[in-house]
Amino acid sequence: MQFNTLRLDDIVVHRVPGRGEPGATGPLLSEATSPRDPRVFGFFRQRLSGVMARKGLPVEPDPAALALDATVGTVMTAVRAIIDDTANLVTASQTIAQRLWDTQDRRNPAGILVVARGSIDDLACAGILKLEHERGVQAEQETNDRGQLVFRVILHDDLLLTDRTAVFKGAIVRIAGPTDNALVSEASDLQNLRDVAGFFLRKFLGCKLVDDPPEATRKYFEAAEDFVNSEVRDPEKRARYEGALLAQMNSAVEAVDPDRFARENFDADEHQQFLDHLSAKGASTRSFTKDTSRITGRIRRISYGFRSGIRLVGQPEAMADHVEIATDEAVGTRVTITDEITGMKGAG
């Protein structure tokens, strides 16, 4: 999805205590939509669009989970009701808040749950945000002129300037198109990227990743390698980029951030070209959980092939330490190996 056209028409704010909070027995539910404060609406729009643009992962309902427990469809059913009719926003958001309370445990901090109805590219959408309940954003309980309980959101400028208010979890669901009433969904969890596939995604939303981490990692690795081999002409750069890609795959970092990888390793004029190439190959251009189980054998060693038929194979670390590749105007690509020969034998 593209989130720059996101518009929020109405929001409902609920307070969801932590499980260990004294006296907490459930969520504190609003009975009406929040007051239309442009500043507050702008804040939530910025938070929702920002977190989804940076960390959103395509998700879809999980039929297997639904078959085992019908309650895992609670949130998506409520979301569908919100998208179908804005009059359903308050009651459906209460259902979503109750589901969050029912599925979270003592590890999940207290916070406010924001459920919104709006549009993306003029297509109806629903947004869900859970923010940590901290000083920068406070939800104060009050009664509106109809006698209904609501939470008025108070933003504190001096604290918001530090951008400390963390969006722990978020999701956006919209209809697929003007003549397609199917739902398209993305979800994000900045607190723990792996957890988006656990508590928040499965238990709360009742969904699964469209591409599981092993498949997302395979698609990314193959598309990135294809970019290096097809779009990068300079042999020295190709070797450097391939080494960086293998280092990324073999590192202990649990997430792959294609945008950051490009900014840190590629020349500036190749940054967007790389992301466009990933997109054209069906690979993610946003962060995702890394799982190299489907490419294990392909990332342990690096292979350089030459026009003569010679092939140089070795571990990425050894290649980086002992092989130098440079472009020589007189002879073309020059490969220098600095090492000790320990044996020679024929190879079949």
C-alpha positions as CSV (number, residue, x, y, z in Angstrom):
1,M,0.0,0.0,0.0
2,Q,1.0,3.7,-0.4
3,F,0.2,5.6,2.7
4,N,0.8,9.2,1.6
5,T,-3.0,9.5,0.8
6,L,-4.2,8.1,4.1
7,R,-7.1,10.2,5.5
8,L,-8.7,9.6,9.0
9,D,-12.3,10.5,9.2
10,D,-13.2,9.3,12.7
11,I,-11.2,7.7,15.6
12,V,-12.2,5.9,18.8
13,V,-9.7,5.7,21.7
14,H,-9.8,3.0,24.3
15,R,-7.5,2.4,27.3
16,V,-6.1,-1.1,27.6
17,P,-4.4,-1.6,31.0
18,G,-1.5,-4.0,31.5
19,R,-2.4,-7.4,32.9
20,G,-0.4,-6.7,36.0
21,E,-2.0,-3.4,36.7
22,P,-3.8,-3.4,40.1
23,G,-7.6,-3.7,39.8
24,A,-7.5,-4.1,36.0
25,T,-10.3,-6.4,34.8
26,G,-10.6,-5.4,31.2
27,P,-10.3,-2.4,28.8
28,L,-11.8,1.0,29.6
29,L,-14.0,1.5,26.6
30,S,-15.1,4.7,24.9
31,E,-18.8,5.0,24.0
32,A,-18.4,7.5,21.2
33,T,-15.9,8.7,18.6
34,S,-13.2,11.1,19.9
35,P,-13.6,14.9,19.6
36,R,-12.4,16.1,16.1
37,D,-9.2,17.8,17.1
38,P,-7.2,18.3,13.9
39,R,-3.9,18.2,15.8
40,V,-4.7,14.9,17.4
41,F,-6.0,13.4,14.1
42,G,-2.8,14.6,12.4
43,F,-0.6,13.0,15.0
44,F,-2.3,9.6,14.7
45,R,-2.3,9.8,10.9
46,Q,1.4,10.5,10.9
47,R,2.1,7.7,13.4
48,L,0.0,5.2,11.5
49,S,1.3,6.0,8.1
50,G,4.9,6.3,9.3
51,V,5.0,2.9,11.0
52,M,3.2,1.1,8.2
53,A,5.4,2.7,5.5
54,R,8.6,1.7,7.3
55,K,7.7,-1.6,8.8
56,G,4.4,-2.8,7.3
57,L,4.2,-6.5,6.2
58,P,1.5,-7.8,3.9
59,V,-0.8,-10.2,5.9
60,E,-4.0,-12.2,5.2
61,P,-6.5,-14.1,7.3
62,D,-5.2,-17.5,8.5
63,P,-7.8,-20.2,7.7
64,A,-5.8,-22.8,9.7
65,A,-5.9,-20.8,12.9
66,L,-9.6,-19.9,12.3
67,A,-10.4,-23.6,11.9
68,L,-8.9,-24.4,15.3
69,D,-10.4,-21.4,17.2
70,A,-13.2,-19.3,15.7
71,T,-12.4,-16.4,18.1
72,V,-9.3,-15.6,16.1
73,G,-11.5,-14.0,13.4
74,T,-13.0,-11.5,15.9
75,V,-10.8,-8.5,14.9
76,M,-11.0,-9.0,11.1
77,T,-14.8,-9.4,11.4
78,A,-15.0,-6.1,13.3
79,V,-12.7,-4.4,10.8
80,R,-14.9,-5.5,7.9
81,A,-17.9,-4.0,9.8
82,I,-16.0,-0.7,10.2
83,I,-15.1,-0.6,6.5
84,D,-18.6,-1.5,5.4
85,D,-20.3,1.2,7.4
86,T,-18.8,4.0,9.5
87,A,-21.8,3.7,11.9
88,N,-20.2,0.5,13.1
89,L,-17.0,2.2,14.2
90,V,-17.7,2.6,18.0
91,T,-19.1,-0.9,18.7
92,A,-16.6,-2.7,16.4
93,S,-13.7,-0.8,18.0
94,Q,-15.0,-2.0,21.4
95,T,-14.8,-5.5,20.2
96,I,-11.3,-5.0,19.0
97,A,-10.2,-3.5,22.3
98,Q,-11.7,-6.4,24.2
99,R,-9.9,-8.9,22.0
100,L,-6.6,-7.1,22.7
101,W,-7.2,-7.4,26.4
102,D,-8.1,-11.1,26.0
103,T,-5.0,-12.0,24.0
104,Q,-2.3,-10.0,25.7
105,D,-0.3,-11.1,28.8
106,R,1.9,-9.5,31.4
107,R,4.6,-8.9,29.0
108,N,2.4,-6.4,27.1
109,P,2.5,-2.9,28.6
110,A,-0.5,-0.7,29.3
111,G,-1.4,1.6,26.4
112,I,-4.1,3.2,24.4
113,L,-5.8,1.6,21.5
114,V,-6.8,3.8,18.6
115,V,-9.2,2.5,16.0
116,A,-9.8,4.7,13.0
117,R,-11.9,4.7,9.8
118,G,-10.8,6.6,6.8
119,S,-9.5,6.1,3.3
120,I,-6.4,5.4,1.2
121,D,-6.6,6.6,-2.4
122,D,-10.3,7.2,-1.8
123,L,-10.8,3.5,-0.8
124,A,-12.3,2.9,2.6
125,C,-9.9,1.6,5.2
126,A,-9.6,0.9,8.9
127,G,-6.5,1.5,11.0
128,I,-5.5,0.0,14.4
129,L,-2.8,1.5,16.6
130,K,-1.5,0.5,20.0
131,L,0.7,3.1,21.7
132,E,2.5,2.8,24.9
133,H,0.7,4.8,27.6
134,E,3.4,7.4,28.5
135,R,3.7,11.0,29.2
136,G,3.9,12.3,25.6
137,V,0.4,11.1,24.8
138,Q,-2.3,10.8,27.5
139,A,-5.9,9.7,27.2
140,E,-8.1,11.5,29.7
141,Q,-11.5,10.1,30.5
142,E,-14.5,12.5,30.1
143,T,-18.2,12.6,29.3
144,N,-19.4,14.2,26.1
145,D,-22.5,16.3,25.7
146,R,-24.6,13.2,25.1
147,G,-23.5,11.7,28.4
148,Q,-21.2,9.2,26.7
149,L,-17.8,8.1,28.0
150,V,-14.9,9.1,25.7
151,F,-11.2,9.5,26.0
152,R,-9.8,12.9,25.0
153,V,-6.2,12.6,23.8
154,I,-3.8,15.2,25.2
155,L,-0.5,15.8,23.3
156,H,2.4,17.3,25.2
157,D,4.6,19.3,22.9
158,D,7.7,19.4,25.0
159,L,7.8,15.6,25.2
160,L,6.6,14.9,21.7
161,L,9.6,16.8,20.3
162,T,11.8,13.9,21.3
163,D,9.6,11.5,19.3
164,R,9.7,9.1,22.2
165,T,6.1,8.0,21.8
166,A,6.5,4.4,20.4
167,V,4.0,2.8,18.2
168,F,4.3,-0.8,19.4
169,K,1.8,-2.4,17.0
170,G,-0.3,-1.3,14.1
171,A,-2.4,-2.5,11.2
172,I,-4.2,-1.0,8.2
173,V,-6.9,-2.8,6.2
174,R,-8.5,-1.4,3.1
175,I,-10.7,-2.6,0.3
176,A,-8.8,-3.8,-2.7
177,G,-10.3,-1.5,-5.3
178,P,-13.3,0.5,-6.6
179,T,-15.0,-2.7,-7.9
180,D,-13.2,-5.3,-5.6
181,N,-14.6,-5.5,-2.1
182,A,-11.9,-7.9,-0.9
183,L,-9.6,-6.7,1.9
184,V,-5.9,-5.9,1.7
185,S,-4.1,-5.8,5.0
186,E,-0.7,-4.9,6.4
187,A,0.6,-5.2,10.0
188,S,3.6,-4.0,11.9
189,D,5.3,-4.5,15.3
190,L,8.1,-2.1,16.0
191,Q,8.7,-3.5,19.5
192,N,9.6,-6.9,18.3
193,L,9.7,-7.6,14.6
194,R,9.5,-11.4,15.1
195,D,6.4,-11.0,17.4
196,V,4.4,-9.6,14.5
197,A,4.1,-13.3,13.4
198,G,3.1,-14.3,17.0
199,F,0.9,-12.7,19.5
200,F,-0.2,-9.6,17.5
201,L,-0.6,-11.2,14.1
202,R,-2.0,-14.7,14.9
203,K,-3.8,-14.4,18.3
204,F,-5.0,-10.8,18.0
205,L,-5.6,-10.2,14.2
206,G,-6.1,-13.8,13.3
207,C,-3.8,-13.4,10.3
208,K,-0.6,-14.8,8.8
209,L,2.2,-13.2,6.8
210,V,1.5,-13.4,3.0
211,D,5.1,-14.4,2.6
212,D,6.5,-16.4,5.5
213,P,10.0,-15.3,6.6
214,P,11.9,-18.1,4.8
215,E,10.1,-17.3,1.5
216,A,10.5,-13.5,2.0
217,T,14.2,-14.0,2.6
218,R,14.6,-16.3,-0.4
219,K,12.9,-13.8,-2.7
220,Y,15.0,-10.9,-1.4
221,F,18.3,-12.8,-1.7
222,E,17.6,-13.9,-5.2
223,A,16.4,-10.5,-6.4
224,A,19.4,-8.8,-4.7
225,E,21.9,-11.2,-6.3
226,D,20.2,-10.7,-9.7
227,F,20.6,-6.9,-9.3
228,V,24.3,-7.2,-8.5
229,N,24.9,-9.5,-11.5
230,S,22.7,-7.8,-14.1
231,E,22.8,-4.1,-13.2
232,V,26.2,-3.5,-11.7
233,R,28.9,-3.4,-14.4
234,D,32.1,-2.7,-12.4
235,P,33.6,-6.0,-11.3
236,E,35.1,-4.5,-8.1
237,K,31.8,-3.1,-7.1
238,R,30.0,-6.4,-7.9
239,A,32.3,-8.3,-5.7
240,R,31.9,-5.8,-2.9
241,Y,28.1,-5.8,-3.2
242,E,27.9,-9.5,-3.2
243,G,30.1,-9.7,-0.2
244,A,27.9,-7.2,1.6
245,L,24.8,-9.2,0.7
246,L,26.3,-12.5,2.0
247,A,27.4,-10.7,5.2
248,Q,23.8,-9.5,5.7
249,M,22.4,-13.0,5.3
250,N,25.0,-14.5,7.6
251,S,24.8,-11.9,10.3
252,A,23.0,-12.4,13.6
253,V,20.6,-9.5,12.9
254,E,17.1,-10.8,12.9
255,A,15.6,-8.5,10.4
256,V,16.4,-7.5,6.8
257,D,15.9,-3.8,6.0
258,P,16.5,-3.4,2.2
259,D,16.4,0.4,2.3
260,R,19.1,0.6,5.0
261,F,21.2,-2.1,3.2
262,A,21.2,-0.1,0.0
263,R,22.0,3.2,1.8
264,E,24.9,1.6,3.7
265,N,26.4,-0.5,0.8
266,F,25.5,0.9,-2.6
267,D,26.5,4.1,-4.4
268,A,23.9,6.8,-4.0
269,D,22.7,6.6,-7.6
270,E,22.0,2.9,-7.3
271,H,19.9,3.1,-4.1
272,Q,16.5,3.6,-5.7
273,Q,17.4,1.4,-8.6
274,F,18.0,-1.4,-6.2
275,L,14.7,-1.0,-4.5
276,D,12.9,-0.8,-7.8
277,H,14.6,-4.0,-8.9
278,L,13.4,-5.8,-5.7
279,S,9.9,-4.6,-6.3
280,A,9.9,-5.7,-9.9
281,K,11.1,-9.2,-8.8
282,G,8.3,-9.5,-6.2
283,A,10.6,-9.1,-3.2
284,S,9.9,-6.9,-0.2
285,T,11.4,-3.4,-0.1
286,R,10.5,-2.9,3.6
287,S,11.8,-4.6,6.7
288,F,11.0,-8.2,7.3
289,T,12.0,-11.1,9.6
290,K,15.1,-12.9,8.3
291,D,15.0,-16.7,8.0
292,T,17.7,-18.2,5.8
293,S,16.6,-21.8,6.1
294,R,15.8,-22.0,2.3
295,I,19.1,-20.6,1.1
296,T,21.5,-22.0,3.7
297,G,23.7,-23.8,1.2
298,R,23.9,-20.7,-1.1
299,I,25.2,-18.2,1.5
300,R,28.0,-20.3,3.1
301,R,30.3,-19.8,0.1
302,I,30.8,-17.3,-2.6
303,S,31.6,-18.2,-6.2
304,Y,33.3,-16.0,-8.8
305,G,32.9,-17.2,-12.4
306,F,35.2,-16.1,-15.2
307,R,34.8,-16.1,-19.0
308,S,37.7,-18.6,-19.3
309,G,35.7,-21.2,-17.4
310,I,37.8,-20.7,-14.2
311,R,35.7,-20.6,-11.0
312,L,36.9,-19.3,-7.7
313,V,35.0,-20.6,-4.7
314,G,35.4,-19.9,-1.0
315,Q,33.9,-18.7,2.2
316,P,32.9,-15.0,2.2
317,E,35.2,-14.1,5.0
318,A,38.2,-15.8,3.3
319,M,37.4,-14.0,0.0
320,A,37.3,-10.7,1.8
321,D,40.6,-11.3,3.5
322,H,42.6,-12.8,0.7
323,V,41.1,-11.8,-2.7
324,E,41.4,-8.4,-4.3
325,I,39.5,-7.5,-7.4
326,A,40.4,-4.4,-9.4
327,T,39.8,-3.1,-12.9
328,D,43.0,-2.7,-15.0
329,E,42.6,-0.7,-18.1
330,A,45.3,-2.8,-19.9
331,V,44.1,-6.3,-19.1
332,G,40.5,-5.8,-17.8
333,T,39.6,-7.3,-14.4
334,R,42.6,-8.2,-12.3
335,V,42.0,-10.8,-9.5
336,T,44.8,-11.1,-6.9
337,I,44.9,-13.9,-4.4
338,T,47.2,-13.5,-1.4
339,D,47.4,-16.8,0.4
340,E,49.5,-19.9,1.1
341,I,49.1,-22.9,-1.2
342,T,48.6,-26.0,0.9
343,G,47.9,-28.6,-1.8
344,M,47.1,-29.3,-5.5
345,K,45.1,-32.0,-7.1
346,G,43.1,-32.8,-10.1
347,A,39.4,-32.1,-10.0
348,G,36.7,-34.1,-11.8
